[in-house]
Amino acid sequence: MIKSKTLFSIFKILIKVLLTAGALFWVFSNVDLEKTRATVAQADPVPLAGAFIAFICSQLFASSRVRSFFECIGLKLSEWLNYKLYLLGMFYNMFLPGGIGGDGYKIFLLRKEYGIETRKLVTAVFMDKLSGLWALTVLLLLLLSRTTGLPIPAYWAWILIILGTAGYYLILKLWFKQYVPSFLMIHLKALGGQTCQLLCALFILYTLRVDGPFLPYILLFMASSLLALFPLTIGGLGARELVFMYGAKYFVLDPQVAITISLLFYSISALSSLPGAYFVFHTKSLTKEDKNAIKSGD
C-alpha cells in the first residue's frame, strides 16, 4: 500500500508540473516564437559570459549568508562544505521538485551528521529566506523610487524601506535574538547576492542588444524574482515568464525580448545548478571534512 507521504509527494510533483506546463503554454501561445528565436539568434555571447559570472557571484553571496545563519545556531561549517550543500540544494530545487526539496534535504543531512535540533535548522533556513526577501524588496523599492509615472510619490519607497527594516529588526530582537549580532553582515551579504542577480539581468539585456531604457525590464525581473520565491512551479519556470509577459504589456515593451530575458536567466540558473548533481550521488563528500564542524550544546 502506498504511504500517504509518498502520495503527497507525487501530488506535489504533478501540481508543479501542471502549473509549469500551463504557464509556459499560456506564455508561448501569446508571443511570436519566430521573433523569440530571432531575438536569441542575435545574442552577444560576451555579455552572456558576464551574466554567468554575476550569477555565480550571487551564489557565493547566498551560500555565505546561510553559513552565517548556521553559525548563529552554533554550527560552523567550512565555506567549501557549505557551498557544496548549497549546490546540492539548488539542484534539488531546480530538477527534483518533489519530496522534501533542497532545503529539507540539507536540514536532514545536517541533523543526521551533527545532531543540531531540527527546529533550529529549520528556523535558520527560514530566516535565510527572509533575509533574501528583505534584500529583494529593498532593491525593488529603490528601483520604484526612480520610476516616473507611478500613482504614489517616490519618497514612499524610502518610508517603506525604513519602517519595514525597523520592524524586521525589532522582530529579530524580540524573538530571534541569536541572529541580531550578525544582522549587519548577514544583510549586507543578502544585498550583495541580490545586486549580483541584478547585474546578471543587466548583462542579459546587453546580450540581447536591447534598445531603450533598461529600468522597466529590471523592475519586471525583480517582480518575477519575488514570485519565484514561492515554489509553485519547477525552479520558477513559467511563473517568471508570466510576470514578464503581462509586465511587457503594462510597460509597452517588446514581449519577445521580455520572455527571452526570463528564459535566459532560467537557463543560467539551471546550468549553474548542475554541479549539485554530483553531490546527489556522492553524499559522503558532504561529510568527510566535517568532523571539524563545531556544534552548540543548546
Secondary structure, DSSP 8 states (H G I E B T S, - for coil): ---HHHHHHHHHHHHHHHHHHHHHHHHHTSS-HHHHHHHHHT--HHHHHHHHHHHHHHHHHHHHHHHHHHHHTT-B--HHHHHHHHHHHHHHHHH--STTHHHHHHHHHHHHHH---HHHHHHHHHHHHHHHHHHHHHHHHHHHHT-TT-SS-THHHHHHHHHHHHHHHHHHHHH-GGGGGGHHHHHHHHHHHHHHHHHHHHHHHHHTT--S-SHHHHHHHHHHHHHHTS-SSGGGTTHHHHHHHHHHHHHT--HHHHHHHHHHHHHHHHHHHTTHHHHHH-GGGGTGGGGG-B----
